[in-house]
């Protein structure tokens, strides 16, 4: 499996206290805590991720 290209969410705190990283693949969105990358990432299908974002935005 190819290594995921992780990037920090633009919503993560600038003080390094609330860091979330995201990696996008054709099949899923992967989310992890950047303070402890040894923990498993959460992987969500693209449609599930879209529903989550709509809900988080209040829609």
C-alpha positions as CSV (number, residue, x, y, z in Angstrom):
1,X,0.0,0.0,0.0
2,X,1.3,3.4,-0.9
3,X,2.0,5.8,2.0
4,X,-0.8,8.4,2.6
5,X,0.0,12.1,2.0
6,X,-1.2,13.7,5.3
7,X,-1.9,17.4,5.7
8,X,-3.0,19.4,8.7
9,X,-6.6,20.6,8.7
10,X,-7.0,24.3,8.3
11,X,-9.2,24.2,11.4
12,X,-6.4,22.8,13.6
13,X,-5.3,25.2,16.4
14,X,-2.2,27.2,15.7
15,X,-0.8,26.4,19.2
16,X,-0.3,22.8,18.3
17,X,-3.0,21.7,20.8
18,X,-5.8,20.6,18.5
19,X,-4.1,19.1,15.4
20,X,-6.0,16.9,13.0
21,X,-4.4,15.6,9.8
22,X,-6.3,14.3,6.8
23,X,-5.3,12.2,3.8
24,X,-7.5,11.7,0.8
25,X,-7.6,8.7,-1.5
26,X,-9.9,7.7,-4.3
27,X,-11.8,5.4,-1.9
28,X,-11.8,7.3,1.4
29,X,-10.9,10.2,3.6
30,X,-8.5,9.3,6.5
31,X,-8.3,11.3,9.7
32,X,-5.7,11.1,12.5
33,X,-4.5,12.9,15.5
34,X,-1.2,14.5,14.6
35,X,0.1,14.5,18.2
36,X,0.1,10.6,18.2
37,X,0.4,9.2,14.7
38,X,0.9,5.7,16.1
39,X,-2.8,5.6,16.9
40,X,-5.1,4.2,14.1
41,X,-6.6,6.6,11.7
42,X,-10.3,6.8,11.1
43,X,-11.3,6.1,7.5
44,X,-14.6,7.2,6.1
45,X,-16.0,6.6,2.6
46,X,-16.4,9.7,0.4
47,X,-20.2,9.8,0.7
48,X,-20.0,9.4,4.4
49,X,-17.5,12.2,4.6
50,X,-19.8,14.4,2.6
51,X,-22.7,13.7,4.9
52,X,-20.5,14.5,7.9
53,X,-19.4,17.8,6.5
54,X,-23.0,18.8,5.6
55,X,-24.1,17.9,9.2
56,X,-21.1,19.8,10.7
57,X,-22.0,22.8,8.6
58,X,-25.5,22.7,10.0
59,X,-27.2,21.5,6.9
